[in-house]
Amino acid sequence: MRLCGYGRPLAHFAVALGHGGLDKRQHGDRKTPLGTYELGVPRPSARFGMFIPVAYPTADQRRQGYTGGDVGIHGPHRRTAWAGEANTWSDWTDGCIALGSDEELTEVASFVRAHRPALLVR
């Protein structure tokens, strides 16, 4: 994942994606959605340290029959937070985007709070 501003990448991070692959279309498919999405305000998460909501599905995707929700950017599961970058060596989420460490998540959350960017997943 790259954080971009001023027409250039400012930081990049290894991530884990959905265990089912990419191009989410229905609830429970364990895929990470593709598209451009608004990001919500970061909030605490008991399972992942913090959760940054991704506005999936978009209104257009809902009209096309896409279902699901509760997609976001988050940190490693609390059970494996000690493993750091190893948390991104395989895709394990139910459709979210997981960073490898709480420090990385804090950096992304600060960027989101300051800039409220859209997320482009492709």
N, C-alpha and C positions, 0 to 999 in steps of 0.2 A: 504494500500500500504506500502511496506517495501523498504527502501533504504538499500542495502547490499554492503558490502565491506570487504575484508580480510577474506572471508569465513563466515561472520556472519552478522546478521541484525544490522544496525547502528541507524535506526529510523523507526518508523511506524506511519501511518496516517489513519484516517477514510476517506473514499471517497464515492462519489456518482457515479454511472455508468449510462449506457444508459437505458432510460425508457423502451425500448423494450427487455431488457435482455442482454444476452451474445451471442457470436459467430456470429458476424457481417459477412454477406456475400454479401449484396447489398446496394447500396446507398439508403438512406431514411428509412432503417429498424429500426433506432433508437437503434441499438444494439452496445455494446462495443465488439471490436474484441478480439479473443483469439489467442495467439501465442507469438512469440518473435519478437520484432520490434526495429529498431534503433530509437534513439531520436534525434531530431533536436535541433538547438540553440534556447533557450528561447527568445521570442519576446514580445513586449508590445501588449496588447489587450484592445480595448475600452470597450468591453462587459465583460471581465473576469479578467482584471488587467494584466495578462500575459498568454501566450500560449506557451506550449512546444510541438512542432509537433511530432506525432507518425507516423512512416513510414509504414502506412497501405494503401493499401494492399502490401504485399511483391511481388516480381516478380513471385514466385511460386503460390501465391494466385491469381494473375491476370491471369496466365495461366489456373487456375481452374475456372475462370469466376467470381471471386469476384470483386465487384465494390465499389466505394465510395472513400472517402478521407476526408481531413480536420478533422482528428481525432487527439486529443491531450490531454495533461494534462493541466488543467487550474484551476483558482480560482473560487470563487463563482461569480454569476452574480452580477454586480454592484448594482442592485436594492436590493439585499438581503445580501450583504457583511456584514452588521451589525449583522446578525444572527449567525455568527461564525459556530461552529460545527453542529448546526441545519441544515445547508446546506447539510449535509451528511446523514441525517436521512431517506431520501428516494432517490431512483434513479430517476433523473430528466433530465439527459443530452440527447443529440441526438446521443450519442455513444461515448462520451469522458469520461475522468476520471476527476472528479472535487474534489478539496480539499475544506475544510471548511473555510479556512481563507487565507488572503494575506500573513500572516507571514509564514504559512506552505508552501505556494507556493514559497515564496522567498527561503526557506530552500531547497526545492526540486530543484529549478532552480539553485541554487549555486552548489548543488551536481552534477547536470547534466553538468554544465559548467566545473567543475573540473574533472569529470570522463568520461563523454560521454558514459554512460552505455547503454546496451540494456534493453528494457522493456519486461518483461515476464508476460503475462496475462494468468492466468489459473483458 
